[in-house]
Amino acid sequence: MRELELYFGPQHLGMVGNFSITLKVEGDRIVKADANPGYLHRGFEKLMEQRTWMQNFPLVCRINVVEPDHMELIYSMAVEKLAGIEVPERGKYIRSIFCEMARVASHLFGLWAYANMLGFDTVAHWAMYHRDILLDMFEELTGARVYHIYVRPGGVRRDFPDGFIDRLVKTLHKIGGKVPDYNATFFENRLFQKRAEGIGVVTREEAIRMGAVGHTLKATGMKYDIRKIEPYAAYDQVDFDIPTRTGGDAYSRLLTIRDDMIESVHMIFKLIDKMPNKGEVYTKTPNPFKWKIPAGEAYVRCESSRGELGLYIVSDGGDKPYRAHFNTPSYNHGLTVLEKALEGESISDVGNIMISLYVVPPEIDR
Amino acid sequence: MSKTSFLNPFKAIKYLFEKPQTLQYPFEVKEIADRYRGFHKNDWDKCTGCGNCADICPNKAIEMVKIAELTAKPEEGMKDERPQLDYGRCCFCGLCVDICPPGSLTLTKDFFHIHFDTNTFTFIPKDEKMDKETYKSEKDYSIFQASITHRKENYDGFSPDMQYALFEPDRVEMPEIEPDVRKLSFIEQVIGYNKEEARQEAGRCLECKLCEEACPANLKISDYIDAIYRDEPKESLEKIYEDNPIPSICGRICMAHCEDACSLHIRGDSLAIRWLKRYAADQIKNFKEELELKPGTATGKKVGIIGAGPSGLSLAYFLRLQGHEVVVYDELPGGGGVIRTGPPIYRLPLEAIDKDVNYIGSLGVDFKFNTRVGKDIEFEQLLKDYDAVFMGIGNTVSFSTRVANSEKCVLALDFLKDNKIGEMRKVDKQVVVIGGGNVAMDVARETIRLQHLQYPDDKSLKTMVVSLEDWGKLPATDVEIKEAKEEGIEFNPAWGPKEVVLDDKGNIKGLLCKKVKSVFDENGRFAPSFYEEQEKLLESSMIIEAIGQKPDFSFLPENFSDKLKFTERKKVKVDENGMTSIPKVFAGGDIVNINLDAVTAIADAKVAAEGIAKFLLNNKNK
């Protein structure tokens, strides 16, 4: 049969984000896929070199639209490591709660994208609504719905407002109460199973070789999570489980995401129970106009909703980073893993696979 | 693998009978969170125009613009600029709110703006008081018109909170000798910052430079503070020397107009600018060896300066750097002028003065001490010998109250002078000081020290201050008053002297006082009025008058003193070049300005230095 070259995105209904894949197809089978990023390059890493240590945290969150919080966190962690700043206990707990909220919100967004892609509009709508009521909580805590700009070097910018915990618990219960409905309509839906099972399979060996992280790796049965391996914030204070599946396909990945969300909600409850009632939420950092950090370099990592997120940052002793470089999960998933997973699949499953890998294109182009 | 089914999804049908999850926007409006980061609002009354918001803005969305209807008040730290927002750039991070020292910037819960003209996205925020047009009451507000200029009133979101401010409001406490210890001797009260303390304090500076505009001599404050922060005291001192050649003196007794203007002052403590200057000056042990200043190339012009006070010293320094030959005459045995005789040793030791004076001398300034113009050398001779003459003679004669028997009282400046550079005065056990200014505080605090030195362990010691002004209106600085109180000085505010009461032998028995009704008349002129019937007698055997001082022009021959013109406030009239009404004679310092302090004298000297340079150049051309 004749080979055809097919451009999938950036202008394509099935494409989420500014991303393109060049497909070599034979009939509707994909022979070879070429991921093609570069439509969203905003030069964040370079921009960071021109902003002071304090001015950078409102910037880095924009690297990932879906989940800006872990970007703020990783930047703050890097600066703290470079400058030797210790975050107060309460600040650590707030960070953890904040990040778990972000994980749930991000997974719900992912669920929307995925369900929407497969045509499960009812579930997609629920996911968006539940994300929205969680964004209300973010708005109350941080003052913004999407770019929270909340985690600052040294801690967090504001303490919980009065009665916030009660409202958060109520909101989480509200979302949690709908899990049976999600299950009935989507996760235990035979149609979903038929569309996702055996699609975009990545074996454990392949996943490890290609640097897959997060739920892509967990869906192959690997218990790999930075929150356990290298605990940060208050993750060493609470007990939690890492959900895994063994299929390595889109179906397993989606179920891992669901279980991860449920585990996050449980973890928030545990963190709320354990967190100190009073105390500082941040450590005073030097005057932002005079803040210079001694020359050195730091690499920090955290577990974002898509997997291990790293930041390598260098200071030359000045008031700005000399160089910053992110190691983002979408980079691995969107370029290497995706190309591999697409091979031999049907054209109609391209969006299915891409979203099941949870690729967020702005993370690739930084 | 969990069980899946085709029929299960139909359970979702129940949602058909539930309340919709969406809102009928804009008829149903969602409650906006209290911390919402929306459009800016700025309280113009609180805003100082410091520009910290513009400096921290990561996107350069804030620009400081001059506002025509505002007038700058540099001495209060108030600029005529206000922030202008560009919402094409703003990312609503709220850093501007957290850095705002006066807390005038707030983010509101409004976030709608739709317009065909992109220029409308740039605007200068005001608040409800200033801009009634923009901020509508609940009744007048309509969401269909919502824009930057159609907003709800009292709709604050992300607000300033000192707890989360990005600046440090608290000053590093200056180590000082405790009142109970320091009142027993003349030990220098302020110990001075060590390196860590100085760097920590310097680190608080936000570099907004309001202080530089408030300083009469316009020192480059934020530069030299930054040098201290970077641990470069020498660089810091060099920066200071560009505008102020007497850092050891000013680092101790400057009136620190800069600190009143400091933007941190509004919601916290102002930066300790004076103590940091002192730190820089104290760090460099030997100015001559370490500073690399050189006199300018010789011009062949000679300038004579009368008085080695702050204005004379500074002028000598500035002229010397220009290359002129400078001779300074002073009747005292050393430099400093009123600064040498006035400020007590516990505030300004002689070594600090000599350190500055000697350095100026080392640049080639010829000091002729113990030489009184008018006695040892005639004024006319100076006019003949020099190309220009400068008078910086200061206020050296104390006023007397001129109440009955006041000739028995001691005058403040004589008292201070003897204690500082002569023999310590003998004081009595009960002393009354008349006056409420800084000189009166100096006198009272010296008296209490002398009492403790001369009558150790005497419980009957008492120093009283009588002033016309009431609490809160005393001319002395708050710090001086606080420290005087700590040392046990009794205040009698709003009492005026009526008579010095004598006993049979003609010795002072006490001061009879009368209650003050008001100090100033309707026109704001000094005209005290009293309740004559309300009297009280302050028993003491010694009274010191510290109610003000005036210059001594007796050195001027008559033909010159007639020509010397004065302003309405009885100050020597000078033009924009610092020249008096007598050609070739310049003046500065306390006889010219109304601030009566060292740093203003330096400012006068800067003016005169430029004026003299111009004058000499013009003369050369002729």
Interface residues (C-beta under 8 A of the other chain):
Chain A: R51 M54 Q55 N56 P58 L59 T122 H125 W126 Y129 D136 E139 E140 L141 T142 G143 A144 Y147 I149 R157 R158 P161 D181 N183 A184 T185 F186 F187 E188 N189 R190 L191 F192 Q193 L255 Y282 K284 P286 N287 P288 F289 K290
Chain B: S2 K3 T4 S5 F6 N8 P9 K11 A12 Y15 Q21 I32 A33 D34 R35 Y36 R37 D55 I56 P58 C91 F92 C93 G94 L95 D98 I99 L107 G157 F158 D161 Y164 L166 F167 E168 G203 R204 C205 L206 E207 D226 Y229
